[in-house]
Amino acid sequence: MCLCGWLWLLCCFTVPGFVWGQSGGGGGACRLMANAISGSVYRAGDVVIGGLFPIHVEAPLPEQEFRSIEGNVTCTMFYQRAYRWLQTMIFAVEEINRDPVLLPNLTLGFLAADTCLAEGTTLGAALAMVTGQEASVVGTECGANPEVPVIIGDARSSASIVVAQTLGPFELPMVSYFASCACLSDNWRYPSFFRTIPSDAFQARGMARLLHQLGWEWVGLVSGDDDYGKFGVQMLLQDLQGSGVCVAYAEVIPKVPSQRRMKHIVDTIRRSTARVVVTFAISQDARVLMEEVVRQNITDRQWIASEAWVTYSTLSSPKNLPSLAGTIGFALKKAVIPSLGPFLTRLRPDGDYQKSDPFLRELWEEIFGCSLGIDLSMTPSSRRQCTGSEIIGEGESQYADVSQLRASYNVYKAVYAIAHAIQDMVACRPGEGPFNSGRCPDIRKLQPSQIVHYLRRVNFSTPVGDLFHFDINGDPPGSYDIINWHVTPEGTAEFVQVGHFLSSVGVDDQFHINMEKVVWGGGSGDEVPVSICSAACPPGSRHVVQKGRPVCCFDCLSCAEGEISNTTGSVECIRCPERFWSNPDRTACVPQLVDFLSYSDTMGVILSVISVSGATLTAGALATFFYHRHTPLVKANNSELSFLLLLSLKLCFLCALVFIGRPKPWTCMLRHTLFGISFVFCISCLLSRTVVVLVAFRATLPGENLMRYFSPAQQRMGISICTLIQVLICVLWLTLAPPRPAERGGREGRGPRVVLECEVGSVVGFSLVLGYIGLLASLCLLLAFLARKLPDNFNEAKFITFSMLIFCAVWISFVPAYVSSPGKYTVAVEIFAILASSFGLLFCLFAPKCFIILLRPERNTKKHMMSK
């Protein structure tokens, strides 16, 4: 059966308002007896995104008969904050539809529904979105594609679990914006569930980092008696393992708290020497605990709050501040979404807005305390009549408050994540798609499983400027603001951001707290509270755990020779690695610096770029000569020799890359051999050209035919013989005494810099390689100098002479520079010489010709070549 068919059957048996019956033709049909959605906002589009938002927070009891038409869902208690989430979704969709780059030829639509903060209505709304709201559907009308292929929601973890378990077998993706339970990170149980709110596991990791960084090694734990508290503390304890932080006590707040039980918990807190208390509990449980803390007047504790209550305004009342001032906690990352404020305040209770939005009337009445009803006698309220001309002021209501966009930003990111997934689908090339036979998804008939595939791979930057992606479990990187409770001069609480925590920076999460902005709790003032069992051991010593006590209670023992501890409170000493040794205080290992020219160095990067650029220019010149190979200028320059010369120059440029990087046996052998053979090949080609030019213009006697000894075949033979001599020298060198990696200047203990270099092995072999290059270069220079007075329009010898002068000048100056350069700069000097001489040959020999070929084609004629 198709996807929609299964979901309709599921609706019939699980969701109030649906019933299985008979169609007019006698076949089975699923008939809609009542609307499963309390209220919805819809806009058509090429792709319709679903949204689940708790616009109301009280749902009626379900109709147990499932047959009464009066069972239509009607919820109460309007929730302004959730309506802002819905409007944020609409804002993001409209922003994307206006974007000329993101989905330019595709329009997004939306279907946002009220979940009433209940699992049943949430599931009903989700299934109604997927299957549609037709009065009845039979098997022949069932399509393979759902009405809504992806859903944003839900806000609650429990409801998200219900919907994810129901829609998961159909691979229909959900992107939640507020469900933070770590259990939802189970990719096996919830394979199509994603979320833009971090898992609680990240918060626990951030708390562990906070405790460790501030040196709080002796802490108390208080948690709620629910999954949030239990799983939160469990993950925190896992993250604290091996960090040196110990737990002095762990108390649980019961769901039905008694005065006796709460007094016992607070007495435990008061008697403990741990001055830092971590509270992982929902706001209601935290309120019960703090009432007893305030009653017992406990003011010397530093409280660490979870995101559930760190910005809970009820707890931050003035009467609680003597005990709770200085509280530090984690809150969802806040963002500023440009233009969202004016978008939220644009609403008016007339025209198309009220017709398309069933929630607008309640919002208006909630904000302005008036009634939009036509007949006030029909309402039990004595509210005044709304004029409809009221203006929603930005920041004047919970709905229009854009100063704390945390969950709203998660909704915003969810819409953009879906849009970027669809954008990747649109960019798919037929035959290169990720599905069977390279198939790409059909944007007009999206399959949920296809969206799941692309959602897992989204990686983008939001318009706000934040990078975003999902990990393998569908979770975003953990991103939190660190909040500190300050007391204003008026005696009220102010939530001040003093840092942030990001889990997206590899293994070492990015954790930052501005210590200067923090107001510490427990009456510590400007000093960080100290919470330890034993005083930390100084650097150069380690902890020795006291028998029968937690690891945070210890004695101190000095480190042995060759071992160090460079931090206060080290659990164990660290043995120095090879070429390291401890200093007299045993607080640091003094290393020998390893020095070589690497690709990560600035110099290495510059030389690599220059080398590749030279090879690219050479390839460009080669392509130019090949394309214009039938022109007089290329023919006159012996096109075959020109091609060989350009090929050898390209090898000269590329051989410089072998000199960069950590010396290895094969790179050491390849460096000088590749350099020597490449340059001999290049100079041999140049020497052959010089001889041909000289002979051609010196053979002036009648009947003298010296050119018969310099035919193309003989030129190739001469180049091969010259190159083979160098190859033979290199083979003998590599056989008898090859270059090898070596260290210079290193010894055990403290010592000078260790330079990794390639020893030449045989000085004789290295000298022969360079000497042979010098011999050919000198001969080429001499012959070119003799031929310097050839006709102006074909004075190839002048170019050769000038190029060889540069070549010889570079390598003559290379010798003293090579000898005097220290460390990795020795290799850099050699690379510079290779590149400088190669560029000299390239520009002197081929730049004038490329200039004539490309920019002065009128001079590229036989007549011009033969004229003076």
N, C-alpha and C positions, 0 to 999 in steps of 0.2 A: 504493500500500500504506500502511497505517496506521503510526503512529509505532512502536508496539510491534513490529509485524511487521518493519519495517526493523531495529530493534535486535536482535530475535531472530536474524535472518539474519546481522547483524554479529557476534553472539555465536558463532554456529555456525562462522564462518570465521576468527575472530580470537582467540577466548578459549578456553583449555584448559578441558575439562569439558563443552563443548557439541558436539553433533554433529547433522547434518542426516540425517533418516531418513524412514520412511514411517509414517503413522498407521494405526490399525486400519482405517479406511475406505479406505485406499489413497491418500489425499491426502498431500501433503508436510507434514512436521511437524518441528519442532526439538525434540530430546530432550535432557534434562539428564543427562549421564553422570556428572558429579561436581559437588560443591559448589564454586562459584568463590569463595566467601567463606570465609576461614580461620575466622572466628568473628564473630558478630554479636549485637547486643542490640536487641530489638524491643519496641515498645509501640504498640498500635493507636491510631488517632485519626482525626478527620475529614480531616485533612491530615497525611500522614506525611513528615517531613523526613529525608533521608538524611544520613549522616555518614561520612567517610573519615578514619581515624586510624591511624597506624603503631604499633599496640599491640605488635607485634614488629618487630624491625629486621633480621631475616635471613629471607629467603624461600628455599625449596628451588629447585633447578633445575627449569625447566618440563618437563613430560612432552611430548616431541616427537611422540609418536604421536597424542596427543589422543583416545585411545579406551580407555585403561586406567582402570578404576574406582579403582585405587590412586592415581590422579592427584589425589585430593583434596588441597587445599592445607593444609599444616601448617607453621607458621612457628615460629621460635625467637627467643630473647633478648627477654624481656619488657622493655618500656620504660615505666617508671612515669609519666613526664611525659606521654606520649601518653594513657595511661589517665586521667590527671587531665583532659585536654582532653575526653575522651569524657564523663566524669562532669559536667564543666561544661556540656556540651550538654544532658544530661539535667536538670541543675539549672535551666537557663534555660527549658527546655520546661515543667517542672513549675511554675516561678514564673509563667510566662505563663498557664498553665491555671488558676492560682489568682487571677489578676488579674481583678477585676470590671469593669475598664474596657477592657483590651486583649483582644480576641476573647472577649467574655463568653459567647457562645452557640456557641462552636466549640472543639473539643478538638484540640490538636496531638499527634501521635504521632511516633515516631522509629524509624529503622532505621540503627544505627551499625555499621560493619564495619571489620575489621582489614585494612590495606593491605600490611602486612609490609615497608614501605619499598622497594617495587619497582614499576616501571612496569606490568609484566604483571598482578600481583595487584591493583594499584589499578584498572586498567581493567576487569578481570574483576569486581571488587566493585561498581564503578559500574554496569556493564551489568546485573549480576544484580539490583541494586536497582531499576533502571528497568523491567526486563522481568519481574521476579518469579522465583520458584524452583520453579514447577510442573514436574512430570516431563516433560511435553511440551505443546506448544502448536501448534494448527493454525490455518489462516487464518480459519476461521469463529469461533474463540474469541478472536481478536485484538481488543482494544479500542482506542479512540483515545487513551486516557489512560494515561500510565505509572503504575506502582505508586508510585513516588516522584517527584514532580514537580520537586523541587529538592534539590540535594546541597550539603552543607557540606564543603569539602575541596578539594584535598588539601594536606598539609603541605609537600610538595616542589614546587618549580617545574617540574622535569622531568616528574614524574607529572601535575601539573596541566595542563601543555601537552598531554600525550598524551590525557587525558580530555577536555579542552576541545576539541581538534581532532576527537575522535570524536563528542562529543555536540553540538558547536556547530551542525552542519547541521540538527539537530532542535530547535534553540533551547531546549535543556534547560539551565536556569541552574545554575551552580556559584558558591558563595561560599567562597573559600579564606580560611584564617586564618593561613597561614604562607608562602605562595608569593610572594616579593617581587621576582622578576625583572621588570625594566622592560619586557622584551619582551611580557609578558602585558598590557600596557596598550594593545596594538594592537586597537582596537575592530573593525577590519575582519576580522582573522583570528580573534578570539575575541569574537564579539558577545554571547555569553551568559555571559561570565566576569566575576565580581565578586570582590572580596576586601576583607577588613577589616584587612589588614596594608598599610602604605604601600608604594608602589613604591620601588625603590632610587633612582629619580630624585629623590625627596624628600630622601633621605639625602645625596645628592650636593649638592643645593641647600643643605641645612643646613650641610654642611661648608664650602661656599663662603662662607656667611654668617659662620660662625665665624672663618674665616681673615681675612675682610675686616674684621669688627668688632674683632678683636684686633690688627689692623695687621700681620699676618704676610704680607709681600709677597714673600718669597723662600723658597720651600718646595721640599722634595723629595717625589717620589711613588714608592711601591713598591706593586706590585699582583701578584695571583696570575695564573698563566697559565691562566685559565679565563674563562667568560662573566661570572661575578660580578665578577672583578677588571677585565677588559677593559671591560665596559660601565660599571662603576662609575667608573673613571678617565675614560673618554670623556665621561660625563655631567658629572663634576666639572670637566673642562677646559672644557666648553661653558658651565657656570655661572660659571666664573672669567673668561670673556672680558669685557673692559671693566671689570673690578673693580680692576685695578691689582695683581693678584697674579701673580707670575711663577713658572715652574717651573725650578728649577735643574738637576734631573735627573729621569729617569723610568726605574726599574728594574723588571724582571719576575722573579718567583720561579718557576723551572721546576717542573713537576710531579714530575720525577725530579731532585731537586737534587743537585749534586755539591759537594764541599768547595771546589773551586776557584771554581765559579760563586758560591757563597754568600759566599766571602771577597771576591770582586770587588765584589759588591753592597754589602757592609758597608764595604769600603774607600772606595767612592764616597761613602757616607753620612758617613764620618769626615772625608774631605778637603774636603767641600763647606762653604761658609760659611753654608749654609742650616741653621738650628738646629731648624727644624720639619719633621717627617717625617710625611706622610700615608700610611697603610697601608690599602689597600682589598683585603683578602684574607680567605679563609676561615680558620678557626681552625688547621687543619693546616698551611697555608702560613705563617701568622704564627708558629707554634711553631718551624718550621725557621729562619726569619729570626732570631727572638729568641735562639735557641741560639747563633748565631754572634755576635750583638751582645753577649751576655753574655760569650762567650769572649774577645772583643777588648776587653771592659771599657769600652764606650762609654756614658758616663753624662751627657753634656752635650747630649742631644737631647730635644726636646719631641715626644712621639708622639701622633698623632691616629689613633684607632682607628675602624674601621667596626663596625656592630652585630654582625657575625659573630664577633668575638673580644673585644669590649670587656668582656664579663662572663664570659670563658672562664677557669674557675678554674685550669686547668693552667698557663696563662701567668702567673697572678698568684701563683705560688709564691714563697716568701721568697727563694730564690736569684736570682730575676729582678728583684726590687724595686729594687736599686741602679740598674739601668738603666731600669726601666719605671715607677717611682713618679712620680705626677703625670700619667700618661696621661689624655687626655681623649677621649671617644668618644660615639657615639650609640647608644642602646638603645631598644627598643620601649617605648612608654608603659606604665607600670605603673599598676595600678588595685587598689582594694580592693573586692571584691564581697561585700556583706554576706551573712552566713549560709552562704557557700560552705564555709568550714572545717568547721563541724558537719555539713554535708551530705556532705562527703568522708569524714569519720570515722564515718559512721553504719553503714557496711557491716559485715555479719557473715556468716561462712561457713556459714550454715545457713538453713533456711526458703526463702522465695521468692527471696532474693537469688542464691543459688548456682544455682538452677534456671534463672533468667532471664538470668544473666550468666556466659558461659563463661570470662571472664577473671578472675573473682574469686579462684579457687583459686590461680592463678599470682601474683596480687598479694599474697595472704596469705603464700604461701611466700617470696616475694621480700622482703617487709618484715620478717617475723619469723624468717626463716632456719630454718623448720621444714617439715614435710610434712603435707599434709592427706590423703594417700593412706591408704586403709583398711589395706592390707597393705604395710608398709614394705619387706618383702623384694622387692617388685615394682619398687622404684626403686633405681637404682645409688647414690643419694646416701645418706650416713650421717646425714642430718638427723634431728633428734628429731621426735617426733609433735606436731603442733599440737593444742592443747586446744580451739580454737574460741572460747575465751573471751578471747583477747587483744583488746586495745583499740588501735585506731589513734590515736596521739596527733597532734594538730595540730602540724605543723612538724617532726615527728620523722622524716620520710622525704621523699624527693623527691615522692612522690605527694601527701602531705598538707601540703606546704609552700605556704602561700598568701602568703608575704611578697614573692614576685616574680611576680605574676600579669601576665604580658605576653602570651604566646601564648594562655593560657587566656581572657584578657579579649577577645582577638580572636574566639575561638569564641563567647563570650557575646554579643558584638555581632552576629555573623553570625546567630544564632538570632533576636535581636530585630529585625534588619533584615528577615528573612523574615516574622516575625509582623506587623510594621507594614505590609509590602506586602500581606499577606492582609487586614489590617484596612482598608486603603484599598479593596481589592476589595469587602469586605462593605459599605462605606459608599457604594458606587457606586449611583446612582439609575437605574432603568430609563429608557431614552431619552436619558440623558446620559452614557452610558459612552464609553470611548475607542475602542471597536471599531466594526465596521460597523453602520450604522444606529443608533448610540448604544447598542449592546448592551453589557451588563455581563457579567463572567465568572460562570460557575456554580461556586460554591465547592465543591460536591460533585463536580464533574468538571473540575478545574483543568487548563488547558492550560499547558505550560511557557512558551510564548511570552507568555502573559498575565502570568505571574509576572515574566518578564524586563521587561515593560513597566512594571509597578508597582515593581519593585526600582530601576529607574533614577530613580524619583521619590521614594523614601523620604527623609524628613528628620525626624528625631526626636531625643529626648533619652533616653539610657539611664538605667536606675534609678540608676546611679552618678552621673549628672548631666552626662555628656558629650554634646555635640551630635554627630550623625553623619549623613552622607549620602554618596552615591557621586557622583563626577564623571562626565563624559561617557564616560570610558574604563572605568568600573566601579571606579575606585580611590577609597579613602577619602582624606580630607585627611591629609597627612603629620603624624604626631604622634610625637615622640621625647622621651625623657628624655636629658639630657646628663649623662654619668657621668664622675666623676673618681676616680682611684685614690689612696686615702689609705693611709698605713701606720699601723697600730695600735701601741700600746705593746708588744704581744706580738710585733711584727715580721711580722704577717700583713697581707694586703691587705684593704681595705674599699672596696666600691663605693658611692660617695656621689653622690647626685643633686645637681647644682649648677645645673641650668637645664632648659629645655625648648625645643622647636622645634615650631611648628604652622604648617602651610602653608595653613590654612583662612581666613586673614584677608586676602582679596583679593590684590592684587599685592604689598603689603608684608607678607611673612610675619611671624608673631609669633615672634621669637627673643629669648630671655632667658637670661642666664647671671649667676649671683650671683658676682661677682668675689671677694667676701670669703671665700667658702667654698672657692675653688679652691686646690689645692696644685699649684704649677707644677713641671714636670719640668725635667730638665737642670741641676739644682743652682741654679735661679733663686730658690728660696725663696718669698718673698711678692711678688716682682716678676714682671710678665709678661715672658716671654722676648722678646728683640728679634731679629727675623730679617729683615734688609733687605740690599739690595745697595748702595744709596746712602742717605744720611741724608735724611729727608723734608724737602721744602721748607716753609718757614714760611708761614702765611697771608699773602696779599698777593703771592704769587709762584706760578709754575707750573713744571712739569717740562719740561725740554728733553732728549729722549732722546739719549744718546751714540751716535754712529754705530757701527753694527756690533755693538751690544750689546742685550740685552733691554730692554724698556721700563722695567723696574724699576731700571735703571742710568742715571742722568740727572744733568743740571746744573739750576740754578734760575735763573729769569728773572722779574723783577718784572712785575706786571700793568700794562697800559696804563690811561689814564684812562677812567673809565666802565665798567671791568671790575673784578671782585673775585674773590678766592678766600678762602673763609672757613673752610677746613679745612687741617689740616696734610697735606701731600703731595698737593695738587691736581694733576691731570693737565693741566687747562687752566683758563683764567680764564673767568668768566661775565660776559657783558655785562648791565648793569642794564637792566631793561625801562623802558617809558615812565613818567615821573614818578618814576624812581629814579635815584640817582647814587651813585657810590662815595664812601666817606669818605676822609679824607686817607691813612689807612693801607691803603686798598684791600682791606679785609677784610670789608666789609658794604655792602649797598645800603640806603640810608635811604628807606623808602617813605612815600608820602603815604597815610594811612589813608582808605579809602573808607567812608563812613558813610551808611547808609539803614536804614529799618525793614524787616526781612525776616521771613519766616515761620520762619526758624531761630532768631531771637532769642527770648529768654524773654518779653519784652514783646510781641513779635509773636504768639507762641503764645497768650498770655493774652488779648490783644485779639481774636484770631480765635475763641477758644473763647467769649468773652463775646458776640461778634457772632452766632455760630451759635446760641448758647443763646437769645439774644433772639428770633431768627427762629423757633426751635423753639417757644418760649412763645407767640409770636404765632400760629403755626400751630395750636397747641393751643386758644387762645382762639377762633380762627376756626372750628375744628371744633366747639367747644362751642356757639357761637352758631348754627351751621348746624344742628346736631342738635336744638337747642331753639328753632328759628326760629318755631315756632307758639305759643310761650308768651307770656303778656302782657308780661313784662319785655323780651324781645327785640323784640316788636312796638312797644312803647312807645318803644324807643330807635331806631326807624327801622332795621329790619334791613338794608336796602340800604346806607344810609350806614355802618352798623357794619361791614359786609363790606368796603366800599371803604376805610374807615379802617384796618381790620386789614391789608388788602393793602398799603396805602401804608406802614404801620409795618414790615411785613416787608421792603419794599424799603429802608427807612431803615436797618434793621439790616444788611442784606446789602451796602449800598453802602460800609460801613466796610471790607469786605474789599479793595476796589479800592485803598485807600490803603496797603495793606501790599505790600511787594515792591519790586524794583528799578524805579525810574521809567522808563517807556517812553513814546513819543509817544502811543500809543492809551490807555494807562492815565492819563496826565496829562489828556488831554481828557475821559476818562470820569469821572474823580474828581469834579470840582466840578459838572459837568453832571448826573450821576446824583444827586449829593447835593442839588443845588438843586431839581431836578424832583421828587424823592421827597418832600422836606420840604414843598414847595409843595402837592403833591397831598394830603399828610397834613393840613396846616393848612387847606387849602380844604375838605376834608371836615368838619373840626372847626368851621370857621367856618359852614358851611352848617347843621350841626346846632345851633350856638349860636343862629343867627338863627331857625331853626324853633322852637326851644324858647321863645325870647324872644317871638316873635310869637304863638305859641299861647297863652301865658298873659297876654299884654298885651291881646289882643283881647277885651275884656270888654263893649264897648258893644253894645246890641241892634242887630241888622241889620248889624253890621260883619263883613265876611268877608275879612279880610286873607289868610287861608290860601290863598285861590284863587291868589295870586301866588307861592306857595311849594309848588307841587305837586312830586311826585318828578321829573317831567321837567324842571321849571325848576331844581330843585336840581342835577340832573346837568348841566344847561347851565351853571349858575354855577360848579360845580367845574371843568368843562372849560375855561371861559373863563379862570378864574384860573390853571389849569395851563398853558394855551396861551400865556399872556403870558410865563411863565417859560421855556417852550420856545423862544419867539421870542427872548428875551434870550440864551439859551444858543446858539442858532443863529447869531445875529449875532456873539456873542463868539468862537465857534469859527471863523467865517468870516473875521473881520477880524484877530484877534490871539489865536490859540488858545494854551492852556497847552502847555508843552514841557519836556522834561527839561533840566536844567542843573546845572552844577557850581558850587559856591560855595567860594571860599577856596583854590583849587588853582593851582599854578604849577610850572614845571619845577624840578628840583633838590629840595633839602630845603625843605619847606614845611609849612604847617599841615594840618589834617585836610581832606580833600576831602569835601564834603557833596553827595550826589546828591539833588536835589529837583525838584519841578515848579514852574517859574515860571508865574505866573498869566497871563502874556502881556499882557493888558489889565487894568490896575487898575480902570478904569471898569467893564468887564464883570463883574469879580469883585465890585465894590462893588454893582452893580445886582442881582446874584443874591442877595447877602446882604441888601441893603436891602429887596428885595421880600419875602423871607422875614420880615424883621423887621416890615415894614408889615402883612402879613397876621396875624402873631402878635400885634402890638399891638392891631389891630382886634378880633381874636378875644378877647383878654384884656379889652378894654373892654366888649364886648357881654356876655361872661360875667359880668363884675362887676355890670353893671346887672341881670342876671337872677338874682342870688344869693339872693333871698328867695322863691323858688318853694316850693311845698309840699315838706315834708321827705321824703316817700316818693318823690318824683320830682324831687329837686333835682339834675338833670343839670348845671345851670350851676355849682354848687359844685365838682363834679369837674372841669369844664372850666377853671374859674378857677384851681384849685390846680395842674392840669397845666400851664397856660400860665405860671403864676408860676415853676414849676420850669424850664420851657423857656426863658423869658426870663432867669432867673437864671443858668442854665448858659451861655447864649451871651453874656451880658454879661461874665461872668467869663472867658469864653474869650479875649476880645481881649487883655487884658494877659498872660495865660498864654501865648498863641500868640506874642506879640512877644518875650517874654523867654526862651522855650525854645530851647536850642541844638540844632543837628543834627537827628537823627531824632526827637527828642522834640517838635519842632514838629508833625510829622505825628501823633505819639501823642496830643498835646493835642487836635488836631482830631478824631481818632477817638473820644477819650474824650467830647468834647462831643456828638458824634453819638449815641453809645451812651447817654450819660446822659440826654439829652433824649428819646430814643426810649423808654428804660425808664420815664422819668417819665410820658410820655403813656400807655404801655401799662398801667402799674400804677394810675395815678390814674383812668383811664377804664374799664378793663375788669376790674380785680381785684375791686372790690365786686360787680359784676354776676355774674362767674363764681362768686364766693362764694355769692351768693343762689341761682344756678341749680343749683350742684352740692351745696351743703351746707345751704341753707335753702329747699328747694323750697316750703314752706308760705307763704313770703312772695312767691312768684312767682305772684300771683293778681291779677285785675283789681280786686277789692275792696280788697286791700291797697295796690295802686298808687294808687287814687283817694282813700284815706283820708289824714288828716293825721297 
